[in-house]
Amino acid sequence: MLIKKAADIKASEVTPKELFLKRRQFIAAAGVTAAAVASNGFGLLGDDENVAAQNPAAQKFPNLKKSPFSTDEKLNSYRDVTTYNNFYEFGTDKADPGKYAGTLKPRPWTVVVEGQCAKPGSYNIEDIMKWAPIEERIYRLRCVEAWSMVIPWNGYPMSEFLKRFEPTSKAKYVQFKTLVDTKQMPGQTEPALQWPYVEGLRMDEAMHPLTLVGLGLYGEVMPNQNGAPIRLVVPWKYGFKSIKSIVRVSFVENEPLNTWKQQQSSEYGFYANVNPQVDHPRWSQGSERRLGEFFRRKTLPFNGYGDQVASLYAGMDLRKYY
C-alpha cells in the first residue's frame, strides 16, 4: 500500500474540512447506507452569503435553442457549477473564484483577433453575442483532477465565431489568451502560473461542431467565476483546455505552448483529450467522481464523445500526444 506524506498531497486531492464534517454528522444522525450518502452533495462549498453575486446583471437569454448535441444526464446544480471551480486568476482553492471573482468587470469587454486571417481586429462582446443564435448545450465537464459535472452551457459553435475572420491556409492552430489585470484578477499577483493563461486548439478541433463559444450557463450570461464574459468549451478534453475570460484569439502556424504544458510538461500535454488509459502521474484517470455523487464512475474515452471526435485523432498515438 502506498502511503503519501503530507508534503506529497495536493490541495486538490484533499476533501474540504467542512464537507468531511458534514458527511460525518449526516451519517451519524441518519444511520444511512452508503447509497444514501451519495445524495449528500459532494463538492458543495461555501454559504450563500459567501458565494458572491458575480452576475449582477443576470441577463437572460430569450428563446434558447435546445441543441441535439446535449447529453440527457442529470444536471449539476447551479450551486455546484458556480462554487466549485478552477480559475487560478482568483485563487487556487476551488471555492476561491466564487468568493473573489466580483472584482472582474466583464463589461466593457473587447476580444482582439489577429494572425493568419483576412479580417483581424478588435470586437466588442455585445457584437460577438449576436453573431449566431445562442443555444443550450448540456455537456459533461471532466477535470484532470478526476471530478466531473454536467453543465447546461449557453453559446454557439466556435466555427461560427472563427469563420467570420476568414482564416488563411497558414492558420493551423488557434491560440487563446485570458485577460491579465491584477486589479481585476488578484490571483495573478501570485506565481501559481505564468500569466496570461494560454490555450490552443488545432484548427480542425476548433472548427468541430462540438466546440463551443461559451457565453453563459443556466440560461443567463456567464458568471464571473465561470469565465465571463466569453470562454471556450471543449467537452471531450480535460477542463483546463476550456480557457476562460478570453481577450485575444490568434490564428497561428505552429502549435501554441499552452499554460499547463509550460508549467509541467511531464504531466500536461497540448491535446488533453480525456483518456482513461493514460493516468496522470499522481492519480488515476480511469474513474471520476461526479459532483453530487459519493461513488466513483468509470471515465469514458473522450469524455463520452468518442463517436463524434475520435476520427480527429486517427493514427495518432494518444499516449504520446496526451
C-alpha positions in Angstrom: 0.0 0.0 0.0 1.3 3.5 -1.0 1.1 6.0 1.9 1.5 9.6 0.9 3.3 12.1 3.1 1.6 15.4 3.7 4.1 17.2 1.5 3.2 15.0 -1.4 -0.5 15.6 -1.3 -2.0 18.4 -3.5 -4.7 20.6 -2.1 -7.0 19.4 -4.9 -6.8 15.9 -3.5 -7.9 16.8 0.0 -11.6 16.7 1.0 -12.6 20.1 2.3 -12.9 20.1 6.1 -16.4 21.4 6.1 -17.6 18.8 3.7 -15.9 16.0 5.7 -17.6 17.1 8.9 -21.0 17.5 7.3 -20.8 14.0 6.0 -19.9 12.5 9.3 -22.7 14.4 11.0 -25.1 13.3 8.3 -24.2 9.6 8.6 -24.2 9.6 12.4 -27.6 11.3 12.6 -29.4 9.3 9.9 -27.7 5.9 10.1 -28.0 5.7 6.4 -26.3 3.3 4.0 -23.5 4.3 1.6 -26.1 4.6 -1.1 -27.9 7.3 0.8 -24.7 9.1 1.5 -24.4 9.6 -2.3 -27.1 12.3 -2.1 -25.2 14.4 0.4 -23.8 16.6 -2.3 -20.0 16.1 -2.9 -18.4 19.3 -3.8 -20.9 21.9 -2.4 -18.8 24.6 -0.9 -19.5 27.9 0.9 -22.5 29.5 2.4 -24.9 31.5 0.2 -23.6 34.8 1.5 -20.0 33.8 0.7 -21.0 32.9 -2.9 -20.7 36.3 -4.4 -23.4 37.6 -6.7 -20.9 37.6 -9.5 -23.5 38.1 -12.2 -25.2 41.3 -11.1 -26.9 42.0 -14.5 -28.4 38.4 -14.5 -29.1 38.9 -18.2 -31.3 36.1 -19.5 -31.0 34.5 -23.0 -34.5 34.5 -24.5 -35.7 31.7 -26.8 -32.8 29.4 -26.2 -32.4 26.7 -28.8 -32.0 23.2 -27.4 -29.0 21.6 -29.1 -29.2 18.0 -30.3 -25.6 17.6 -29.1 -26.8 17.7 -25.5 -26.5 14.8 -23.1 -29.6 13.6 -21.3 -27.7 13.1 -18.0 -28.8 14.8 -14.8 -27.6 18.3 -14.5 -25.4 19.5 -11.6 -27.0 22.3 -9.6 -26.3 26.0 -10.3 -24.6 25.9 -6.9 -22.3 23.1 -7.8 -21.3 24.8 -11.1 -20.7 28.3 -9.6 -19.0 27.4 -6.3 -16.5 24.6 -7.3 -14.2 25.9 -10.0 -10.6 26.0 -11.2 -9.8 29.6 -12.0 -6.3 30.4 -10.6 -6.6 34.1 -11.5 -8.8 34.3 -8.4 -7.0 31.7 -6.2 -6.0 28.1 -6.2 -8.8 26.8 -3.9 -12.0 25.5 -5.6 -14.1 27.9 -3.6 -11.9 31.0 -4.4 -13.4 32.0 -7.7 -17.0 32.1 -6.3 -15.8 34.2 -3.4 -13.5 36.6 -5.1 -14.4 37.0 -8.8 -16.6 40.0 -8.1 -13.6 42.2 -9.0 -13.8 41.1 -12.6 -15.5 43.6 -14.9 -17.0 41.8 -17.9 -18.4 45.0 -19.4 -17.0 46.7 -21.4 -15.0 43.8 -23.0 -13.1 43.6 -26.2 -11.6 40.5 -27.9 -8.6 41.1 -30.2 -8.4 38.8 -33.2 -5.0 38.6 -35.1 -2.7 36.4 -37.1 -3.3 34.4 -40.2 -6.7 35.7 -41.1 -8.2 38.2 -43.6 -10.2 40.1 -41.0 -8.3 40.8 -37.9 -9.5 43.5 -35.5 -11.0 44.3 -32.1 -14.5 43.1 -31.4 -17.0 44.1 -28.7 -18.6 41.4 -26.6 -22.1 42.7 -27.3 -21.5 42.3 -31.0 -19.9 38.8 -30.6 -23.0 37.7 -28.7 -25.1 38.5 -31.8 -23.1 36.6 -34.4 -25.1 33.4 -34.1 -28.2 32.1 -32.3 -27.5 31.3 -28.6 -28.3 27.7 -27.8 -28.3 25.5 -24.7 -25.8 22.6 -24.8 -25.7 20.2 -21.9 -22.2 18.9 -21.8 -20.2 16.8 -19.4 -17.1 18.5 -18.0 -14.2 16.3 -16.9 -11.5 17.8 -14.8 -7.9 16.4 -14.9 -8.2 16.1 -11.2 -10.8 13.3 -11.7 -14.0 15.1 -10.8 -16.8 15.9 -13.3 -20.0 17.8 -13.7 -22.9 18.1 -16.2 -23.5 21.7 -17.2 -26.1 23.5 -19.3 -23.8 25.8 -21.3 -25.2 28.7 -23.4 -23.3 29.8 -26.5 -22.9 28.9 -30.2 -20.4 26.9 -32.2 -16.8 28.1 -32.3 -16.8 27.6 -36.0 -19.4 30.4 -36.4 -17.1 32.7 -34.5 -13.8 31.8 -36.3 -15.1 31.7 -39.9 -16.0 35.4 -39.6 -12.3 36.3 -39.6 -11.6 34.2 -42.7 -8.5 32.3 -41.5 -6.0 31.6 -44.3 -4.4 28.3 -45.2 -1.5 29.1 -42.9 -3.7 29.0 -39.9 -3.0 25.6 -38.5 -3.9 26.4 -34.9 -5.9 28.8 -32.8 -4.4 30.3 -29.7 -6.5 31.9 -26.9 -5.3 34.2 -24.1 -7.0 35.3 -20.9 -7.1 38.8 -19.5 -4.1 40.0 -17.5 -5.1 42.6 -14.9 -4.0 42.1 -11.3 -6.7 44.5 -10.0 -9.5 42.5 -11.6 -7.8 39.2 -11.1 -5.8 39.4 -7.9 -4.6 35.8 -8.1 -2.3 37.0 -10.9 -0.2 38.6 -8.2 0.9 35.1 -7.2 3.3 33.0 -9.2 1.0 30.0 -9.3 1.2 30.0 -13.1 2.8 32.1 -15.8 0.4 34.8 -16.9 -1.5 35.2 -19.2 -3.2 31.9 -19.3 -2.8 30.5 -22.8 -4.6 27.7 -24.6 -4.8 26.4 -28.1 -6.6 24.0 -30.5 -5.8 22.6 -33.8 -8.0 24.2 -36.5 -10.0 21.0 -37.1 -10.6 20.8 -33.3 -11.6 24.4 -33.1 -14.0 24.1 -36.1 -15.6 20.9 -34.8 -19.4 21.2 -34.2 -19.0 20.3 -30.5 -16.5 23.1 -29.8 -18.5 26.0 -28.2 -18.1 29.7 -27.6 -19.3 29.8 -24.0 -21.3 32.9 -23.2 -23.4 31.7 -20.3 -24.9 28.9 -18.4 -28.4 28.0 -17.0 -30.0 30.5 -19.4 -28.0 33.5 -18.1 -24.9 35.4 -19.1 -21.7 33.8 -17.9 -21.0 34.3 -14.1 -17.6 35.8 -13.4 -16.2 32.7 -11.7 -17.1 30.6 -14.7 -15.2 32.7 -17.2 -17.2 35.8 -18.0 -17.9 37.1 -20.5 -16.6 34.7 -23.1 -14.8 31.3 -22.7 -14.0 28.2 -24.7 -15.9 24.9 -24.0 -14.4 21.7 -25.5 -16.3 18.8 -23.9 -14.0 15.9 -24.9 -10.9 17.4 -23.4 -9.9 17.9 -19.7 -11.3 21.1 -18.3 -8.1 23.1 -18.3 -8.3 23.3 -22.1 -11.6 25.4 -21.9 -9.9 28.7 -21.3 -11.9 31.5 -19.5 -12.3 35.3 -19.9 -10.7 35.4 -23.4 -9.3 38.7 -24.6 -7.1 37.5 -27.6 -7.6 35.0 -30.4 -4.7 34.3 -32.7 -4.5 32.2 -35.9 -1.0 30.7 -35.9 1.0 28.3 -38.0 2.7 26.5 -35.1 1.4 24.6 -32.1 0.9 27.1 -29.2 2.6 26.4 -25.9 -0.4 26.1 -23.6 -0.1 27.2 -19.9 -0.2 23.8 -18.2 2.2 22.2 -20.6 4.6 25.1 -20.0 4.1 24.6 -16.3 4.7 20.9 -16.2 5.1 19.1 -19.5 5.6 15.7 -17.9 2.0 15.9 -16.5 0.1 18.1 -19.0 0.2 18.0 -22.8 -1.3 20.1 -25.6 -4.1 17.8 -26.6 -5.5 16.9 -23.2 -8.1 14.5 -24.6 -9.9 12.6 -21.8 -8.2 9.2 -21.9 -8.9 6.7 -19.1 -5.9 4.6 -20.2 -3.4 7.4 -19.6 -3.1 8.2 -15.9 -1.9 11.5 -14.5 1.5 10.8 -12.7 -0.2 11.4 -9.4 -3.7 9.9 -9.8 -5.7 7.5 -11.9 -7.8 8.8 -14.8 -9.7 5.5 -15.0 -12.5 6.7 -12.8 -14.1 10.0 -11.7 -16.4 11.4 -9.1 -19.4 13.3 -10.3 -20.2 16.2 -8.0 -23.3 15.3 -6.1 -22.4 11.6 -6.0 -20.5 9.6 -3.5 -19.4 6.6 -5.6 -16.9 6.9 -8.4 -17.8 6.1 -12.0 -15.8 4.9 -14.9 -14.2 7.6 -17.1 -15.3 7.4 -20.7 -12.8 7.8 -23.6 -13.1 11.3 -25.0 -15.4 12.0 -22.0 -18.1 10.1 -23.8 -17.9 12.0 -27.1 -15.7 9.4 -28.9 -18.3 8.7 -31.7 -18.1 12.4 -32.7 -14.4 13.2 -32.3 -12.3 10.1 -32.3 -11.8 10.4 -36.1 -9.8 13.7 -35.5 -7.0 11.6 -34.0 -7.0 8.6 -36.3 -3.5 7.2 -36.5 -2.2 9.2 -33.6 -0.5 7.6 -30.6 -2.7 9.1 -27.8 -0.3 8.1 -25.1 2.4 10.2 -26.8 0.1 13.0 -27.8 -1.6 13.4 -24.4 
